[in-house]
Amino acid sequence: MHISEFQQLISKKYERRDRQRGIPATFMWFIEEVGELATALAADDKQNREEEFADVFAWLCTLANISDVDLEKACDKYTSDDVKGFKPK
Amino acid sequence: MHISEFQQLISKKYERRDRQRGIPATFMWFIEEVGELATALAADDKQNREEEFADVFAWLCTLANISDVDLEKACDKYTSDDVKGFKPK
């Protein structure tokens, strides 16, 4: 599935409600999922890890939708050989 | 670009170093990017927003790589009609 397809799927299912909620409140849900990912990473439950990764990605797409950002297009910065900003060790 | 292609691109460029760094230290870099996304969302700079969304996604892929999680496969939970766990208003 393309990045843009997944973002559109999330838009179709949730964007109307997401926009009503607004960016700050949606960011708080996103962070809740990030916290659940941290818990999953510290545990040894592969299925739960998978679920939490998907949830964080879904909420990132939700934030992108209500911020009018095309995530796949934004990722162009990583497809060149000269990536700026990625952290060293 | 497929979700899996982007994850593989990040793997090819960074996974060896990411694995050396380990999950806890990599999670800290991820959170730094999440913080930068928060700053970008609070500002009115579309280009910076796009960059920060891409960075958060790239670091999420890095975490998935070193956790042996296939992010595209994990997203299957969102492609059915009955999504569990997505937050209400």
Backbone of each chain as nested JSON, in Angstrom:
{
  "chains": [
    {"id": "A", "residues": [
      {"number": 1, "name": "MET", "atoms": {"N": [0.841, -1.209, 0.0], "CA": [0.0, 0.0, 0.0], "C": [0.873, 1.256, 0.0]}},
      {"number": 2, "name": "HIS", "atoms": {"N": [0.519, 2.194, -0.846], "CA": [1.289, 3.434, -0.885], "C": [1.048, 4.259, 0.387]}},
      {"number": 3, "name": "ILE", "atoms": {"N": [2.039, 5.047, 0.748], "CA": [1.908, 5.942, 1.903], "C": [0.677, 6.824, 1.715]}},
      {"number": 4, "name": "SER", "atoms": {"N": [0.53, 7.348, 0.51], "CA": [-0.598, 8.254, 0.233], "C": [-1.947, 7.53, 0.326]}},
      {"number": 5, "name": "GLU", "atoms": {"N": [-1.981, 6.262, -0.082], "CA": [-3.227, 5.489, 0.036], "C": [-3.624, 5.33, 1.499]}},
      {"number": 6, "name": "PHE", "atoms": {"N": [-2.642, 5.031, 2.321], "CA": [-2.961, 4.845, 3.746], "C": [-3.44, 6.164, 4.348]}},
      {"number": 7, "name": "GLN", "atoms": {"N": [-2.751, 7.258, 3.993], "CA": [-3.19, 8.567, 4.508], "C": [-4.623, 8.867, 4.061]}},
      {"number": 8, "name": "GLN", "atoms": {"N": [-4.941, 8.542, 2.809], "CA": [-6.294, 8.794, 2.293], "C": [-7.338, 7.895, 2.977]}},
      {"number": 9, "name": "LEU", "atoms": {"N": [-6.928, 6.668, 3.253], "CA": [-7.847, 5.761, 3.963], "C": [-8.19, 6.335, 5.34]}},
      {"number": 10, "name": "ILE", "atoms": {"N": [-7.168, 6.822, 6.019], "CA": [-7.395, 7.425, 7.34], "C": [-8.248, 8.686, 7.199]}},
      {"number": 11, "name": "SER", "atoms": {"N": [-8.0, 9.438, 6.137], "CA": [-8.811, 10.634, 5.892], "C": [-10.277, 10.276, 5.708]}},
      {"number": 12, "name": "LYS", "atoms": {"N": [-10.502, 9.288, 4.864], "CA": [-11.88, 8.886, 4.544], "C": [-12.623, 8.447, 5.801]}},
      {"number": 13, "name": "LYS", "atoms": {"N": [-11.932, 7.715, 6.646], "CA": [-12.588, 7.174, 7.842], "C": [-12.757, 8.204, 8.947]}},
      {"number": 14, "name": "TYR", "atoms": {"N": [-11.768, 9.121, 9.072], "CA": [-11.71, 9.911, 10.307], "C": [-11.553, 11.418, 10.144]}},
      {"number": 15, "name": "GLU", "atoms": {"N": [-11.237, 11.925, 8.927], "CA": [-10.798, 13.326, 8.859], "C": [-11.848, 14.325, 9.336]}},
      {"number": 16, "name": "ARG", "atoms": {"N": [-13.097, 14.047, 8.992], "CA": [-14.14, 15.001, 9.396], "C": [-14.162, 15.182, 10.916]}},
      {"number": 17, "name": "ARG", "atoms": {"N": [-14.121, 14.057, 11.607], "CA": [-14.096, 14.094, 13.072], "C": [-12.772, 14.695, 13.579]}},
      {"number": 18, "name": "ASP", "atoms": {"N": [-11.673, 14.333, 12.89], "CA": [-10.358, 14.836, 13.3], "C": [-10.301, 16.359, 13.218]}},
      {"number": 19, "name": "ARG", "atoms": {"N": [-10.88, 16.908, 12.143], "CA": [-10.845, 18.371, 11.983], "C": [-11.689, 19.054, 13.045]}},
      {"number": 20, "name": "GLN", "atoms": {"N": [-12.802, 18.435, 13.415], "CA": [-13.632, 18.998, 14.484], "C": [-12.862, 19.038, 15.799]}},
      {"number": 21, "name": "ARG", "atoms": {"N": [-12.081, 17.982, 16.015], "CA": [-11.321, 17.889, 17.265], "C": [-10.207, 18.926, 17.297]}},
      {"number": 22, "name": "GLY", "atoms": {"N": [-9.593, 19.163, 16.138], "CA": [-8.525, 20.157, 16.045], "C": [-7.146, 19.588, 16.314]}},
      {"number": 23, "name": "ILE", "atoms": {"N": [-6.123, 20.375, 15.946], "CA": [-4.742, 19.888, 16.049], "C": [-4.291, 19.648, 17.497]}},
      {"number": 24, "name": "PRO", "atoms": {"N": [-4.502, 20.583, 18.426], "CA": [-3.968, 20.33, 19.777], "C": [-4.542, 19.065, 20.424]}},
      {"number": 25, "name": "ALA", "atoms": {"N": [-5.854, 18.885, 20.37], "CA": [-6.459, 17.706, 20.999], "C": [-6.053, 16.426, 20.26]}},
      {"number": 26, "name": "THR", "atoms": {"N": [-5.906, 16.521, 18.949], "CA": [-5.483, 15.351, 18.175], "C": [-4.034, 15.007, 18.495]}},
      {"number": 27, "name": "PHE", "atoms": {"N": [-3.225, 16.033, 18.691], "CA": [-1.82, 15.784, 19.055], "C": [-1.733, 15.029, 20.385]}},
      {"number": 28, "name": "MET", "atoms": {"N": [-2.646, 15.332, 21.303], "CA": [-2.646, 14.606, 22.579], "C": [-2.972, 13.124, 22.389]}},
      {"number": 29, "name": "TRP", "atoms": {"N": [-3.909, 12.803, 21.498], "CA": [-4.177, 11.378, 21.207], "C": [-2.949, 10.737, 20.583]}},
      {"number": 30, "name": "PHE", "atoms": {"N": [-2.301, 11.476, 19.678], "CA": [-1.085, 10.958, 19.043], "C": [-0.036, 10.602, 20.103]}},
      {"number": 31, "name": "ILE", "atoms": {"N": [0.141, 11.524, 21.032], "CA": [1.146, 11.293, 22.076], "C": [0.756, 10.12, 22.972]}},
      {"number": 32, "name": "GLU", "atoms": {"N": [-0.533, 9.938, 23.21], "CA": [-0.96, 8.764, 23.978], "C": [-0.51, 7.483, 23.259]}},
      {"number": 33, "name": "GLU", "atoms": {"N": [-0.652, 7.476, 21.948], "CA": [-0.22, 6.296, 21.185], "C": [1.294, 6.131, 21.221]}},
      {"number": 34, "name": "VAL", "atoms": {"N": [2.012, 7.25, 21.188], "CA": [3.478, 7.18, 21.291], "C": [3.871, 6.562, 22.639]}},
      {"number": 35, "name": "GLY", "atoms": {"N": [3.146, 6.927, 23.679], "CA": [3.4, 6.341, 24.994], "C": [3.131, 4.844, 25.009]}},
      {"number": 36, "name": "GLU", "atoms": {"N": [2.075, 4.433, 24.337], "CA": [1.769, 2.997, 24.263], "C": [2.833, 2.257, 23.456]}},
      {"number": 37, "name": "LEU", "atoms": {"N": [3.384, 2.935, 22.448], "CA": [4.483, 2.328, 21.688], "C": [5.709, 2.132, 22.588]}},
      {"number": 38, "name": "ALA", "atoms": {"N": [5.987, 3.116, 23.426], "CA": [7.117, 2.998, 24.359], "C": [6.922, 1.792, 25.271]}},
      {"number": 39, "name": "THR", "atoms": {"N": [5.703, 1.622, 25.776], "CA": [5.407, 0.472, 26.639], "C": [5.618, -0.833, 25.87]}},
      {"number": 40, "name": "ALA", "atoms": {"N": [5.144, -0.855, 24.625], "CA": [5.261, -2.069, 23.809], "C": [6.723, -2.383, 23.494]}},
      {"number": 41, "name": "LEU", "atoms": {"N": [7.529, -1.345, 23.258], "CA": [8.94, -1.571, 22.939], "C": [9.698, -2.141, 24.135]}},
      {"number": 42, "name": "ALA", "atoms": {"N": [9.23, -1.788, 25.327], "CA": [9.895, -2.276, 26.541], "C": [9.453, -3.693, 26.902]}},
      {"number": 43, "name": "ALA", "atoms": {"N": [8.417, -4.176, 26.239], "CA": [7.89, -5.513, 26.544], "C": [8.254, -6.486, 25.424]}},
      {"number": 44, "name": "ASP", "atoms": {"N": [7.962, -7.73, 25.628], "CA": [8.32, -8.752, 24.647], "C": [7.049, -9.359, 24.055]}},
      {"number": 45, "name": "ASP", "atoms": {"N": [6.271, -8.526, 23.362], "CA": [5.002, -8.975, 22.791], "C": [4.941, -8.443, 21.362]}},
      {"number": 46, "name": "LYS", "atoms": {"N": [5.326, -9.284, 20.417], "CA": [5.471, -8.833, 19.034], "C": [4.153, -8.313, 18.454]}},
      {"number": 47, "name": "GLN", "atoms": {"N": [3.07, -8.983, 18.789], "CA": [1.782, -8.566, 18.236], "C": [1.407, -7.169, 18.739]}},
      {"number": 48, "name": "ASN", "atoms": {"N": [1.638, -6.947, 20.024], "CA": [1.317, -5.627, 20.589], "C": [2.201, -4.544, 19.98]}},
      {"number": 49, "name": "ARG", "atoms": {"N": [3.472, -4.871, 19.752], "CA": [4.374, -3.91, 19.097], "C": [3.825, -3.514, 17.735]}},
      {"number": 50, "name": "GLU", "atoms": {"N": [3.44, -4.522, 16.969], "CA": [2.898, -4.242, 15.623], "C": [1.695, -3.317, 15.709]}},
      {"number": 51, "name": "GLU", "atoms": {"N": [0.801, -3.605, 16.641], "CA": [-0.408, -2.788, 16.775], "C": [-0.067, -1.352, 17.132]}},
      {"number": 52, "name": "GLU", "atoms": {"N": [0.886, -1.18, 18.029], "CA": [1.225, 0.178, 18.454], "C": [1.951, 0.963, 17.365]}},
      {"number": 53, "name": "PHE", "atoms": {"N": [2.8, 0.285, 16.593], "CA": [3.422, 0.964, 15.455], "C": [2.352, 1.444, 14.475]}},
      {"number": 54, "name": "ALA", "atoms": {"N": [1.373, 0.58, 14.199], "CA": [0.308, 0.963, 13.266], "C": [-0.506, 2.134, 13.824]}},
      {"number": 55, "name": "ASP", "atoms": {"N": [-0.77, 2.102, 15.117], "CA": [-1.561, 3.183, 15.725], "C": [-0.822, 4.525, 15.642]}},
      {"number": 56, "name": "VAL", "atoms": {"N": [0.468, 4.513, 15.95], "CA": [1.237, 5.765, 15.876], "C": [1.24, 6.286, 14.44]}},
      {"number": 57, "name": "PHE", "atoms": {"N": [1.425, 5.387, 13.488], "CA": [1.441, 5.809, 12.081], "C": [0.069, 6.355, 11.676]}},
      {"number": 58, "name": "ALA", "atoms": {"N": [-0.998, 5.687, 12.105], "CA": [-2.351, 6.15, 11.761], "C": [-2.61, 7.549, 12.326]}},
      {"number": 59, "name": "TRP", "atoms": {"N": [-2.169, 7.781, 13.55], "CA": [-2.377, 9.101, 14.157], "C": [-1.463, 10.156, 13.544]}},
      {"number": 60, "name": "LEU", "atoms": {"N": [-0.285, 9.736, 13.075], "CA": [0.57, 10.676, 12.347], "C": [-0.125, 11.094, 11.044]}},
      {"number": 61, "name": "CYS", "atoms": {"N": [-0.778, 10.131, 10.39], "CA": [-1.519, 10.448, 9.151], "C": [-2.696, 11.368, 9.45]}},
      {"number": 62, "name": "THR", "atoms": {"N": [-3.364, 11.127, 10.557], "CA": [-4.467, 12.0, 10.965], "C": [-3.984, 13.439, 11.161]}},
      {"number": 63, "name": "LEU", "atoms": {"N": [-2.853, 13.577, 11.843], "CA": [-2.297, 14.92, 12.045], "C": [-1.917, 15.558, 10.71]}},
      {"number": 64, "name": "ALA", "atoms": {"N": [-1.358, 14.759, 9.814], "CA": [-0.994, 15.275, 8.49], "C": [-2.245, 15.707, 7.732]}},
      {"number": 65, "name": "ASN", "atoms": {"N": [-3.311, 14.913, 7.826], "CA": [-4.548, 15.265, 7.128], "C": [-5.071, 16.626, 7.574]}},
      {"number": 66, "name": "ILE", "atoms": {"N": [-5.139, 16.82, 8.882], "CA": [-5.746, 18.068, 9.354], "C": [-4.761, 19.237, 9.299]}},
      {"number": 67, "name": "SER", "atoms": {"N": [-3.505, 18.934, 8.943], "CA": [-2.515, 19.994, 8.727], "C": [-2.282, 20.241, 7.241]}},
      {"number": 68, "name": "ASP", "atoms": {"N": [-3.057, 19.552, 6.394], "CA": [-2.92, 19.697, 4.94], "C": [-1.523, 19.37, 4.439]}},
      {"number": 69, "name": "VAL", "atoms": {"N": [-0.943, 18.306, 5.023], "CA": [0.38, 17.846, 4.595], "C": [0.23, 16.493, 3.897]}},
      {"number": 70, "name": "ASP", "atoms": {"N": [0.852, 16.38, 2.725], "CA": [0.902, 15.125, 1.982], "C": [2.16, 14.387, 2.447]}},
      {"number": 71, "name": "LEU", "atoms": {"N": [1.951, 13.343, 3.255], "CA": [3.096, 12.678, 3.892], "C": [4.029, 12.045, 2.863]}},
      {"number": 72, "name": "GLU", "atoms": {"N": [3.469, 11.434, 1.843], "CA": [4.328, 10.782, 0.837], "C": [5.195, 11.816, 0.112]}},
      {"number": 73, "name": "LYS", "atoms": {"N": [4.578, 12.946, -0.213], "CA": [5.344, 14.014, -0.869], "C": [6.423, 14.547, 0.09]}},
      {"number": 74, "name": "ALA", "atoms": {"N": [6.065, 14.672, 1.361], "CA": [7.022, 15.168, 2.365], "C": [8.235, 14.242, 2.456]}},
      {"number": 75, "name": "CYS", "atoms": {"N": [8.019, 12.949, 2.187], "CA": [9.099, 11.967, 2.315], "C": [10.133, 12.061, 1.203]}},
      {"number": 76, "name": "ASP", "atoms": {"N": [9.866, 12.891, 0.208], "CA": [10.834, 13.08, -0.882], "C": [12.213, 13.446, -0.337]}},
      {"number": 77, "name": "LYS", "atoms": {"N": [12.251, 14.14, 0.77], "CA": [13.551, 14.559, 1.31], "C": [14.431, 13.365, 1.671]}},
      {"number": 78, "name": "TYR", "atoms": {"N": [13.806, 12.191, 1.854], "CA": [14.59, 10.998, 2.196], "C": [14.962, 10.158, 0.988]}},
      {"number": 79, "name": "THR", "atoms": {"N": [14.434, 10.499, -0.178], "CA": [14.708, 9.657, -1.341], "C": [15.937, 10.128, -2.112]}},
      {"number": 80, "name": "SER", "atoms": {"N": [16.445, 11.297, -1.755], "CA": [17.688, 11.727, -2.377], "C": [18.846, 11.129, -1.586]}},
      {"number": 81, "name": "ASP", "atoms": {"N": [20.051, 11.213, -2.151], "CA": [21.203, 10.649, -1.476], "C": [21.728, 11.543, -0.362]}},
      {"number": 82, "name": "ASP", "atoms": {"N": [21.294, 12.783, -0.403], "CA": [21.83, 13.751, 0.551], "C": [20.75, 14.146, 1.549]}},
      {"number": 83, "name": "VAL", "atoms": {"N": [20.553, 13.301, 2.554], "CA": [19.524, 13.56, 3.55], "C": [20.076, 14.495, 4.616]}},
      {"number": 84, "name": "LYS", "atoms": {"N": [19.346, 15.585, 4.793], "CA": [19.786, 16.526, 5.829], "C": [18.982, 16.306, 7.1]}},
      {"number": 85, "name": "GLY", "atoms": {"N": [19.614, 16.362, 8.203], "CA": [18.884, 16.38, 9.469], "C": [18.754, 15.049, 10.169]}},
      {"number": 86, "name": "PHE", "atoms": {"N": [19.097, 13.942, 9.484], "CA": [18.997, 12.665, 10.167], "C": [20.126, 12.582, 11.195]}},
      {"number": 87, "name": "LYS", "atoms": {"N": [19.763, 12.069, 12.361], "CA": [20.71, 12.133, 13.466], "C": [21.833, 11.103, 13.369]}},
      {"number": 88, "name": "PRO", "atoms": {"N": [23.031, 11.511, 13.772], "CA": [24.141, 10.559, 13.861], "C": [23.965, 9.692, 15.109]}},
      {"number": 89, "name": "LYS", "atoms": {"N": [24.956, 8.906, 15.41], "CA": [24.896, 8.084, 16.631], "C": [24.633, 8.929, 17.85]}}
    ]},
    {"id": "B", "residues": [
      {"number": 1, "name": "MET", "atoms": {"N": [5.025, 5.793, -3.365], "CA": [5.949, 4.83, -2.727], "C": [5.213, 4.014, -1.663]}},
      {"number": 2, "name": "HIS", "atoms": {"N": [5.455, 2.714, -1.714], "CA": [4.818, 1.856, -0.713], "C": [5.417, 2.108, 0.673]}},
      {"number": 3, "name": "ILE", "atoms": {"N": [4.601, 1.884, 1.682], "CA": [5.077, 2.006, 3.063], "C": [6.303, 1.113, 3.255]}},
      {"number": 4, "name": "SER", "atoms": {"N": [6.23, -0.111, 2.746], "CA": [7.337, -1.054, 2.922], "C": [8.598, -0.578, 2.182]}},
      {"number": 5, "name": "GLU", "atoms": {"N": [8.429, 0.057, 1.027], "CA": [9.592, 0.575, 0.287], "C": [10.3, 1.654, 1.099]}},
      {"number": 6, "name": "PHE", "atoms": {"N": [9.494, 2.529, 1.714], "CA": [10.114, 3.606, 2.504], "C": [10.841, 3.019, 3.716]}},
      {"number": 7, "name": "GLN", "atoms": {"N": [10.189, 2.044, 4.361], "CA": [10.849, 1.413, 5.516], "C": [12.163, 0.756, 5.087]}},
      {"number": 8, "name": "GLN", "atoms": {"N": [12.157, 0.105, 3.93], "CA": [13.377, -0.55, 3.428], "C": [14.457, 0.465, 3.057]}},
      {"number": 9, "name": "LEU", "atoms": {"N": [14.018, 1.589, 2.496], "CA": [14.973, 2.651, 2.164], "C": [15.672, 3.144, 3.445]}},
      {"number": 10, "name": "ILE", "atoms": {"N": [14.885, 3.343, 4.473], "CA": [15.465, 3.781, 5.752], "C": [16.374, 2.69, 6.322]}},
      {"number": 11, "name": "SER", "atoms": {"N": [15.959, 1.448, 6.161], "CA": [16.789, 0.332, 6.621], "C": [18.142, 0.33, 5.917]}},
      {"number": 12, "name": "LYS", "atoms": {"N": [18.093, 0.456, 4.598], "CA": [19.32, 0.398, 3.806], "C": [20.283, 1.509, 4.2]}},
      {"number": 13, "name": "LYS", "atoms": {"N": [19.714, 2.692, 4.455], "CA": [20.589, 3.824, 4.763], "C": [21.082, 3.818, 6.209]}},
      {"number": 14, "name": "TYR", "atoms": {"N": [20.248, 3.33, 7.134], "CA": [20.547, 3.6, 8.548], "C": [20.489, 2.411, 9.493]}},
      {"number": 15, "name": "GLU", "atoms": {"N": [19.959, 1.237, 9.042], "CA": [19.642, 0.221, 10.051], "C": [20.858, -0.282, 10.817]}},
      {"number": 16, "name": "ARG", "atoms": {"N": [21.988, -0.42, 10.118], "CA": [23.164, -0.937, 10.817], "C": [23.539, -0.03, 12.002]}},
      {"number": 17, "name": "ARG", "atoms": {"N": [23.539, 1.257, 11.718], "CA": [23.866, 2.223, 12.778], "C": [22.764, 2.264, 13.831]}},
      {"number": 18, "name": "ASP", "atoms": {"N": [21.502, 2.153, 13.354], "CA": [20.361, 2.188, 14.281], "C": [20.428, 1.024, 15.274]}},
      {"number": 19, "name": "ARG", "atoms": {"N": [20.79, -0.148, 14.785], "CA": [20.856, -1.324, 15.668], "C": [21.976, -1.176, 16.69]}},
      {"number": 20, "name": "GLN", "atoms": {"N": [23.077, -0.557, 16.241], "CA": [24.181, -0.327, 17.189], "C": [23.733, 0.613, 18.302]}},
      {"number": 21, "name": "ARG", "atoms": {"N": [22.941, 1.607, 17.929], "CA": [22.477, 2.598, 18.899], "C": [21.498, 1.966, 19.889]}},
      {"number": 22, "name": "GLY", "atoms": {"N": [20.657, 1.056, 19.396], "CA": [19.699, 0.362, 20.254], "C": [18.362, 1.083, 20.353]}},
      {"number": 23, "name": "ILE", "atoms": {"N": [17.357, 0.361, 20.856], "CA": [16.0, 0.902, 20.903], "C": [15.865, 2.113, 21.836]}},
      {"number": 24, "name": "PRO", "atoms": {"N": [16.356, 2.044, 23.09], "CA": [16.123, 3.199, 23.978], "C": [16.711, 4.504, 23.434]}},
      {"number": 25, "name": "ALA", "atoms": {"N": [17.945, 4.476, 22.98], "CA": [18.576, 5.706, 22.482], "C": [17.904, 6.167, 21.183]}},
      {"number": 26, "name": "THR", "atoms": {"N": [17.474, 5.214, 20.371], "CA": [16.784, 5.583, 19.127], "C": [15.415, 6.182, 19.432]}},
      {"number": 27, "name": "PHE", "atoms": {"N": [14.764, 5.643, 20.452], "CA": [13.469, 6.204, 20.846], "C": [13.622, 7.669, 21.277]}},
      {"number": 28, "name": "MET", "atoms": {"N": [14.736, 7.98, 21.915], "CA": [14.963, 9.381, 22.312], "C": [15.084, 10.296, 21.104]}},
      {"number": 29, "name": "TRP", "atoms": {"N": [15.776, 9.832, 20.05], "CA": [15.843, 10.637, 18.819], "C": [14.454, 10.807, 18.226]}},
      {"number": 30, "name": "PHE", "atoms": {"N": [13.691, 9.712, 18.23], "CA": [12.313, 9.77, 17.713], "C": [11.508, 10.839, 18.459]}},
      {"number": 31, "name": "ILE", "atoms": {"N": [11.622, 10.84, 19.77], "CA": [10.864, 11.798, 20.576], "C": [11.327, 13.23, 20.308]}},
      {"number": 32, "name": "GLU", "atoms": {"N": [12.62, 13.393, 20.052], "CA": [13.096, 14.734, 19.696], "C": [12.392, 15.221, 18.435]}},
      {"number": 33, "name": "GLU", "atoms": {"N": [12.232, 14.329, 17.461], "CA": [11.53, 14.713, 16.22], "C": [10.049, 14.993, 16.492]}},
      {"number": 34, "name": "VAL", "atoms": {"N": [9.446, 14.222, 17.383], "CA": [8.04, 14.468, 17.749], "C": [7.899, 15.865, 18.361]}},
      {"number": 35, "name": "GLY", "atoms": {"N": [8.887, 16.251, 19.157], "CA": [8.881, 17.597, 19.733], "C": [9.003, 18.673, 18.67]}},
      {"number": 36, "name": "GLU", "atoms": {"N": [9.852, 18.401, 17.691], "CA": [10.0, 19.372, 16.597], "C": [8.719, 19.461, 15.769]}},
      {"number": 37, "name": "LEU", "atoms": {"N": [8.014, 18.333, 15.646], "CA": [6.728, 18.359, 14.943], "C": [5.725, 19.228, 15.714]}},
      {"number": 38, "name": "ALA", "atoms": {"N": [5.732, 19.099, 17.04], "CA": [4.835, 19.93, 17.855], "C": [5.113, 21.41, 17.623]}},
      {"number": 39, "name": "THR", "atoms": {"N": [6.395, 21.764, 17.592], "CA": [6.778, 23.156, 17.337], "C": [6.285, 23.601, 15.959]}},
      {"number": 40, "name": "ALA", "atoms": {"N": [6.453, 22.726, 14.975], "CA": [6.044, 23.062, 13.606], "C": [4.527, 23.212, 13.51]}},
      {"number": 41, "name": "LEU", "atoms": {"N": [3.788, 22.371, 14.219], "CA": [2.326, 22.45, 14.168], "C": [1.816, 23.747, 14.791]}},
      {"number": 42, "name": "ALA", "atoms": {"N": [2.577, 24.266, 15.733], "CA": [2.168, 25.495, 16.407], "C": [2.536, 26.739, 15.595]}},
      {"number": 43, "name": "ALA", "atoms": {"N": [3.334, 26.539, 14.565], "CA": [3.782, 27.672, 13.743], "C": [3.09, 27.635, 12.386]}},
      {"number": 44, "name": "ASP", "atoms": {"N": [3.327, 28.646, 11.619], "CA": [2.666, 28.755, 10.314], "C": [3.708, 28.678, 9.202]}},
      {"number": 45, "name": "ASP", "atoms": {"N": [4.377, 27.538, 9.123], "CA": [5.435, 27.355, 8.138], "C": [5.225, 25.993, 7.484]}},
      {"number": 46, "name": "LYS", "atoms": {"N": [4.547, 25.993, 6.349], "CA": [4.144, 24.726, 5.719], "C": [5.342, 23.848, 5.371]}},
      {"number": 47, "name": "GLN", "atoms": {"N": [6.412, 24.474, 4.891], "CA": [7.573, 23.666, 4.51], "C": [8.187, 22.965, 5.721]}},
      {"number": 48, "name": "ASN", "atoms": {"N": [8.258, 23.678, 6.837], "CA": [8.814, 23.077, 8.048], "C": [7.915, 21.957, 8.562]}},
      {"number": 49, "name": "ARG", "atoms": {"N": [6.598, 22.149, 8.486], "CA": [5.672, 21.084, 8.876], "C": [5.934, 19.823, 8.071]}},
      {"number": 50, "name": "GLU", "atoms": {"N": [6.05, 19.998, 6.755], "CA": [6.29, 18.832, 5.892], "C": [7.571, 18.113, 6.302]}},
      {"number": 51, "name": "GLU", "atoms": {"N": [8.609, 18.889, 6.555], "CA": [9.887, 18.272, 6.93], "C": [9.773, 17.501, 8.237]}},
      {"number": 52, "name": "GLU", "atoms": {"N": [9.065, 18.079, 9.196], "CA": [8.967, 17.417, 10.499], "C": [8.084, 16.171, 10.44]}},
      {"number": 53, "name": "PHE", "atoms": {"N": [7.022, 16.201, 9.626], "CA": [6.214, 14.987, 9.436], "C": [7.084, 13.873, 8.849]}},
      {"number": 54, "name": "ALA", "atoms": {"N": [7.887, 14.23, 7.846], "CA": [8.749, 13.223, 7.208], "C": [9.766, 12.677, 8.206]}},
      {"number": 55, "name": "ASP", "atoms": {"N": [10.32, 13.56, 9.028], "CA": [11.316, 13.117, 10.012], "C": [10.704, 12.16, 11.027]}},
      {"number": 56, "name": "VAL", "atoms": {"N": [9.508, 12.494, 11.523], "CA": [8.869, 11.604, 12.502], "C": [8.59, 10.246, 11.861]}},
      {"number": 57, "name": "PHE", "atoms": {"N": [8.124, 10.272, 10.63], "CA": [7.829, 9.007, 9.95], "C": [9.118, 8.204, 9.722]}},
      {"number": 58, "name": "ALA", "atoms": {"N": [10.178, 8.877, 9.337], "CA": [11.452, 8.187, 9.105], "C": [11.954, 7.53, 10.392]}},
      {"number": 59, "name": "TRP", "atoms": {"N": [11.819, 8.253, 11.508], "CA": [12.285, 7.682, 12.776], "C": [11.361, 6.583, 13.279]}},
      {"number": 60, "name": "LEU", "atoms": {"N": [10.082, 6.658, 12.932], "CA": [9.173, 5.562, 13.253], "C": [9.587, 4.308, 12.466]}},
      {"number": 61, "name": "CYS", "atoms": {"N": [9.979, 4.5, 11.221], "CA": [10.45, 3.374, 10.408], "C": [11.744, 2.793, 10.963]}},
      {"number": 62, "name": "THR", "atoms": {"N": [12.621, 3.677, 11.42], "CA": [13.856, 3.212, 12.044], "C": [13.559, 2.35, 13.271]}},
      {"number": 63, "name": "LEU", "atoms": {"N": [12.64, 2.808, 14.104], "CA": [12.258, 2.021, 15.289], "C": [11.645, 0.685, 14.87]}},
      {"number": 64, "name": "ALA", "atoms": {"N": [10.822, 0.713, 13.827], "CA": [10.214, -0.535, 13.342], "C": [11.302, -1.485, 12.83]}},
      {"number": 65, "name": "ASN", "atoms": {"N": [12.288, -0.943, 12.108], "CA": [13.371, -1.792, 11.591], "C": [14.104, -2.524, 12.707]}},
      {"number": 66, "name": "ILE", "atoms": {"N": [14.481, -1.781, 13.74], "CA": [15.294, -2.428, 14.778], "C": [14.422, -3.21, 15.764]}},
      {"number": 67, "name": "SER", "atoms": {"N": [13.107, -3.125, 15.596], "CA": [12.182, -3.944, 16.385], "C": [11.646, -5.117, 15.565]}},
      {"number": 68, "name": "ASP", "atoms": {"N": [12.144, -5.265, 14.339], "CA": [11.689, -6.347, 13.452], "C": [10.188, -6.309, 13.203]}},
      {"number": 69, "name": "VAL", "atoms": {"N": [9.674, -5.104, 13.011], "CA": [8.256, -4.933, 12.707], "C": [8.108, -4.449, 11.265]}},
      {"number": 70, "name": "ASP", "atoms": {"N": [7.24, -5.101, 10.515], "CA": [6.908, -4.689, 9.146], "C": [5.719, -3.724, 9.244]}},
      {"number": 71, "name": "LEU", "atoms": {"N": [6.01, -2.447, 9.058], "CA": [4.989, -1.421, 9.312], "C": [3.788, -1.571, 8.371]}},
      {"number": 72, "name": "GLU", "atoms": {"N": [4.049, -1.877, 7.113], "CA": [2.931, -2.021, 6.165], "C": [2.021, -3.18, 6.571]}},
      {"number": 73, "name": "LYS", "atoms": {"N": [2.629, -4.285, 6.967], "CA": [1.845, -5.441, 7.428], "C": [1.062, -5.061, 8.691]}},
      {"number": 74, "name": "ALA", "atoms": {"N": [1.716, -4.321, 9.578], "CA": [1.053, -3.91, 10.826], "C": [-0.186, -3.059, 10.54]}},
      {"number": 75, "name": "CYS", "atoms": {"N": [-0.146, -2.338, 9.423], "CA": [-1.258, -1.441, 9.079], "C": [-2.5, -2.176, 8.601]}},
      {"number": 76, "name": "ASP", "atoms": {"N": [-2.391, -3.491, 8.428], "CA": [-3.56, -4.271, 8.014], "C": [-4.741, -4.045, 8.951]}},
      {"number": 77, "name": "LYS", "atoms": {"N": [-4.474, -3.786, 10.204], "CA": [-5.572, -3.599, 11.164], "C": [-6.453, -2.409, 10.789]}},
      {"number": 78, "name": "TYR", "atoms": {"N": [-5.909, -1.487, 9.972], "CA": [-6.697, -0.311, 9.585], "C": [-7.418, -0.482, 8.242]}},
      {"number": 79, "name": "THR", "atoms": {"N": [-7.12, -1.557, 7.549], "CA": [-7.728, -1.726, 6.231], "C": [-9.057, -2.473, 6.287]}},
      {"number": 80, "name": "SER", "atoms": {"N": [-9.364, -3.051, 7.435], "CA": [-10.683, -3.678, 7.573], "C": [-11.699, -2.602, 7.958]}},
      {"number": 81, "name": "ASP", "atoms": {"N": [-12.956, -2.945, 7.9], "CA": [-13.998, -1.966, 8.235], "C": [-14.167, -1.8, 9.735]}},
      {"number": 82, "name": "ASP", "atoms": {"N": [-13.639, -2.757, 10.467], "CA": [-13.867, -2.756, 11.907], "C": [-12.555, -2.472, 12.624]}},
      {"number": 83, "name": "VAL", "atoms": {"N": [-12.204, -1.185, 12.685], "CA": [-10.956, -0.808, 13.327], "C": [-11.171, -0.701, 14.831]}},
      {"number": 84, "name": "LYS", "atoms": {"N": [-10.333, -1.433, 15.548], "CA": [-10.432, -1.359, 17.01], "C": [-9.366, -0.416, 17.55]}},
      {"number": 85, "name": "GLY", "atoms": {"N": [-9.729, 0.347, 18.513], "CA": [-8.713, 1.106, 19.23], "C": [-8.548, 2.545, 18.788]}},
      {"number": 86, "name": "PHE", "atoms": {"N": [-9.126, 2.919, 17.631], "CA": [-8.993, 4.316, 17.214], "C": [-9.847, 5.183, 18.131]}},
      {"number": 87, "name": "LYS", "atoms": {"N": [-9.29, 6.299, 18.516], "CA": [-9.932, 7.1, 19.551], "C": [-11.151, 7.878, 19.054]}},
      {"number": 88, "name": "PRO", "atoms": {"N": [-12.176, 7.964, 19.862], "CA": [-13.316, 8.836, 19.543], "C": [-12.939, 10.292, 19.798]}},
      {"number": 89, "name": "LYS", "atoms": {"N": [-13.913, 11.144, 19.694], "CA": [-13.649, 12.562, 19.995], "C": [-13.08, 12.718, 21.385]}}
    ]}
  ]
}
